[in-house]
Amino acid sequence: MYTIKDIYDDIVNGASFQRIHSKYGGVSIYIPQKLEGYRELIIEEFNGYNYRELAYKYNLAEYSVRRILREHKKDLL
């Protein structure tokens, strides 16, 4: 399993495209957004079904929206 730091280090150290491609080809990288107050907005705007729309609106993965809502639900218990 590679970390974003591994990839970053290879790029900064001048690895060729071919080297990066052969080493990391097919690896998915998710870089989360760091927006102020988006969690509260997602919680307020959630209607029980609009995971995908909220993910699109806030430029997040649908999984992230579901995680935010799941964590909020846990906090309420």
LINFENSUL-V366264 format. One record per pair of residues at least 12 apart in sequence whose ideal C-beta (glycine too) atoms are under 10 Angstrom apart, sorted by sequence separation. I is the first residue (numbers start at 1). J is the second residue. D is the distance in Angstrom with one decimal. If there is no record, write none. Layout:
BEGIN
i: (I & I)
j: (J & J)
d: (D & D)
END
This chain:
BEGIN
i: (42 & 45 & 51 & 53 & 54 & 7 & 10 & 41 & 42 & 45 & 51 & 52 & 10 & 51 & 54 & 42 & 50 & 51 & 54 & 7 & 38 & 41 & 42 & 6 & 7 & 41 & 6 & 42 & 51 & 38 & 39 & 46 & 7 & 38 & 2 & 6 & 38 & 48 & 2 & 7 & 38 & 42 & 46 & 35 & 42 & 46 & 35 & 2 & 4 & 33 & 35 & 39 & 43 & 1 & 3 & 4 & 33 & 38 & 39 & 42 & 43 & 46 & 2 & 4 & 32 & 33 & 38 & 42 & 32 & 33 & 40 & 43 & 32 & 39 & 43 & 30 & 38 & 39 & 42 & 43 & 30 & 33 & 32 & 39 & 40 & 43 & 30 & 39 & 30)
j: (54 & 57 & 63 & 65 & 66 & 20 & 23 & 54 & 55 & 58 & 64 & 65 & 24 & 65 & 68 & 57 & 65 & 66 & 69 & 23 & 54 & 57 & 58 & 23 & 24 & 58 & 24 & 60 & 69 & 57 & 58 & 65 & 27 & 58 & 23 & 27 & 59 & 69 & 24 & 29 & 60 & 64 & 68 & 58 & 65 & 69 & 59 & 27 & 29 & 58 & 60 & 64 & 68 & 27 & 29 & 30 & 59 & 64 & 65 & 68 & 69 & 72 & 29 & 31 & 59 & 60 & 65 & 69 & 60 & 61 & 68 & 71 & 61 & 68 & 72 & 60 & 68 & 69 & 72 & 73 & 61 & 64 & 64 & 71 & 72 & 75 & 63 & 72 & 64)
d: (5.3 & 7.9 & 9.1 & 9.2 & 9.6 & 7.3 & 7.1 & 8.5 & 9.0 & 9.3 & 9.8 & 8.2 & 7.9 & 5.1 & 8.9 & 8.7 & 8.8 & 5.9 & 8.8 & 8.6 & 9.3 & 8.7 & 6.4 & 8.7 & 5.9 & 7.3 & 8.1 & 8.2 & 7.9 & 9.3 & 9.4 & 8.0 & 8.0 & 5.1 & 8.0 & 9.8 & 9.2 & 9.7 & 6.3 & 7.0 & 7.7 & 9.1 & 8.9 & 6.6 & 6.0 & 5.9 & 8.0 & 6.1 & 6.3 & 6.8 & 8.6 & 10.0 & 7.2 & 9.0 & 9.7 & 9.1 & 5.4 & 9.8 & 9.8 & 5.4 & 6.8 & 8.7 & 8.8 & 7.1 & 9.8 & 5.8 & 9.7 & 7.0 & 7.3 & 9.4 & 9.7 & 9.7 & 8.0 & 5.4 & 5.2 & 9.7 & 8.4 & 9.4 & 8.5 & 9.6 & 6.2 & 8.2 & 6.6 & 8.6 & 9.3 & 9.9 & 8.6 & 7.7 & 8.5)
END
